[in-house]
Amino acid sequence: MIDFKWDTETMTPNQFKMADYIQKNLKHVLLSTEQEISDALQISIASVSRFWRIVGYKNFKEFKTNMRKQLDISPAGKMENIMNHVEGQELEHHNLNVSIDHLQKTIEHFSQAAFNKTVELLTAGKKIYVHSPGPSQGLGELMSYRLLRFGLALHPLNKGGSEILEDLLHMTKDDVIVVFSFVRLLPEAQVILEHAKEVGFKTIIITDQLVSSFANGADAVLFASRGEMWEFHSMVAPTFLIENLIIAIGMKNKEENLQRLEMLSDMRNKYASELPR
């Protein structure tokens, strides 16, 4: 993984879009022209040309030269070679290829520090709120369902508009909120981050944006690839990330959590006739 170390404090929306696109598609960008990047992102070629100077290069050519020096052959490239023989065949092969690509991008941009911080925050929080609007609702439900087994106090926060304030009113500095923010930060999520600064509760953002204006506003940010804005958005990588969080949290207090699961198993057996599975 290349650490671009870009200063995002002064970036414009188009520059954020460029930075995110480059980090997700670096190898493709190195084979592209400025016009092709402009067409892909639907921004002016002048905006593309200005971007290189903003991030410390004379021009696109110098950026390419520098990146090629840093770029090693990635596992994604090796996996691509393995999968090439199924190109153009059954749909499930194509979907498998796409899913592997999302997983590989997620792993390439994985931050162990952010992951560890997330586990620490979730296990230490007095109450955990989960804001998973729209297509991320299933991810929030999966996370809540599994973590409840470990004795964590989870509370869904899926109200929209001003109704969300009813829950924010009760949040304290000892609480944690997980915000799923795909493509862009919704107004409700913006209010959550703003209110966190006032109250002091911790915030975790799970996003498909590598570069964003909101990344610095959270205590921990985790990335999961879902595809570009114009592509079908897969939930394979976000699910992979959530499941790894669940396992890591389970391992945090291993003996205690295993005991809880055994108690659950005993209760299922005890009430099997009244509550069949």
N, C-alpha and C positions, 0 to 999 in steps of 0.2 A: 504494500500500500504506500502510495506517495503522499507525504504530508505537504500540502500546498502552502500552508501558513499564510493564507490570504487575510487581509484586514477587512472584515465584513462591516465594520462600524459605519463606513461612509458609502457603501454600495447602493446603487439605485435598484429598483425592481428588476430591470433588464439585466443588470450585472449579476444579481443573485441568480437569475434564471440561467445565465451563461455559466456561472461558477458551478452550479448544481449539475448542469448538463455535462460539463467537462469532466467532473469527478466521477460521474456515473458511466461515461462513454469515452474515456480517454483514448483508448486504442483506435476507436472509430474517428475521433476528432483529429488524431494525428494523420489520418488518411483523407481528411476532408479539406475543402477549400472554405474560405471565409463566406462565400456565397452559399455554400451548402449548409453551413452552420446557421446563417441568417435565415434561410428557407425553413430549416428544421424548427427553429425557435420562433419564427414569425416576428423577428425584430430586424431593424435596418442594418445594412452592412456597415454603415458608419458606426453604429453601436458596437458591433463585433470588433471592428478595427480599433476602437478606443479602449476596449476592454484590456488588451494586452499591456498597454502602457499603465493602466490602473493597477495591474497586479505585478508590475515590475519588469516588463520586457519591452524591448524596442518595437517589436512587431510579432506577427504570428509565426514567422520563420524562426525567430530566436526562441520563442516558446516551444516550438516543435523540437528544435535541436536540444534544448535543455531537458525536455521530458524524455526524449529517446535515450539520453544518457542515463537517466534514472530508472527507466522501465525495464524490469526483468520479464521473462516469459512467465505469465501467471498460470496458476492452476486452472483458471477459467479457459485459457487457450488450449491447454492440454485436454480438458474435458470436451471442448468444442470439437477437437479432432476425433475423439472417440465417438461423438454423437453424429458426425457428418454422414455416416453411412445410412442413417435412417431419414435423412433430409428428403422431404417430398413424399414420404410414405404415410402410414396411418397417422390420424390426428393425435392419438395418444402419445406417439413418439415425439411429435412436434411440441405438445404440451409439456412432456417430460423434459425436453431440451430447454424450454423457456423456464421451467421451474428450477432446473439445475443452475441456470444462469442467475436467477434471482437469489438463490441460496449462496452462490459463489460471491456475488457482489456484496451481499450482506456480511459474509465472512471476511472478505477483503477489507471492508470498512468497519469491521468490528472493533469497538473500543473496550478493552478489558477493564480499564479504569471506570468508564461510565457504567458498565455492567455491574461491577462490584459495588459501586456507589448506589445503584438502583436496588440491589439485594439488601444492602445495609439500611437504606431508607425504608424499604417495605417491611423489614423485620423489626425495625425500631419504632415505626409509626403507631400511635395510639389508635387511630382510625384511618383506614385507607379508602379514599373515594376514587371511583373509576369513571372517567368521562369518556365514553366511547360512542360518539354519535354516528348515525348513518351506517355505512358498510362496515365500520369497525365494531359494531354492537356485539357481534358474535365473538370477537376477540376479547372484549371486556367481560362477557359472560363466562368464557372459558377460564380466564384468569381468576375471576371471582369464585367460580365453582371449585376450582382446584385449591386455591389458597385458603378458602374457608375451612378446608379439612385440616389445615395446619394451625387452626385456632386464631387466625388473623381476622380482625374486624373489618369487613369490607362493606362498602355502601355504594350502589350504583348512582351515578349523577348524570342522567341522560335527559334531563329537562332542557327545553329550549327557551330562548328569549329571557325575559325578566324572571321567569319562574325559577331559573337556576339560582337566583339570589336567595331563595328560601332555604337552600342547603348551604350556600356559602356563609350565610349568617351564623351558622353553628360551628363552623370550622375554627380550630384553635392552632396555635403554633406547634402543637405536638402531633398534628395530623399530616397526612401525605395524600397527594392526589396524582393519579396516573391519567395523563391526557393523550388520547390517540389523535394525532393531527396529520392527516394525509393530504397531500397536494398543497393545502394552504391552512393557515390558522383561522378558524372560525371566530366570529365575534365573542361567542361564549368562552372560548379558550383564551382569548385576549383578556377578557374580564377576569378569568381565573388567575392568570399570571399577574395581572395588576393587583388584584386583591391579596395575592400571596405576599407581595412586597409590603403591604400594610400590616397583615396579621402575622406573617412569619412561618406559615405552613410550607412544607416542602413540595416541590413540583417535579414530576418525571414526565418527559415527553417522548412518545414513541412515534416516529415519523418516517416518511419515505423521501425526505429532503435532506441531502447531504449538507447543503449550504442554505441557510435561511436567516431571516431577520430576527426570528424568535429564539434561536438556539441559545443565545447568551442569557435569556430570561429565565431559564429553568435550572434546577439543581443537578439534573442528569438528563441527557438526551441519548436515545438509542435509535439507530438507523436500521430499517428493514426495506429492502428493495421490493417495489411492486410494479416497476415498469414506468415508462415515460407517460406524460400527461395524455398523449394521444393513443396510448396502447390500452389493451385490456388489463385492468389492475388485479394482479394475483394476490391472494392472501397466504400463499405458501410460506414465504419468508417471514412475515409477521407472526404466523402461527409457530414456526420454528423458534423464533426469538422468545415468544411467550412461554413455550414449553421448556426451554432452557432456563428461563427465569424461575419457573415453578420447581424444576429439579434442584436448582441451586439453593432456593429458599428451603426446600425440603431437607437438603443436606446440612443447612445451617444449624438446626437443632435435630440432628438425625434420630437419636434414640427417642426423644419426646414425640416427634412426628410419626415415627413408626408405631409407637404405642397407640397414638390416636387412630391410626389406620387399622390397627388390630382390634381396637374397641369398636370401630365402625363395622368391621367384618363380623364381630360377635353379635352386635345389635341386629345386623341383617339376618343372621341365622336365627336369632331369638324371635324376631317378628316376621319371619318369612311367610307364614300362613296369613297373617293380617295384611302385610305389605309386600306382595310378590313383586319381584323385579321384572 
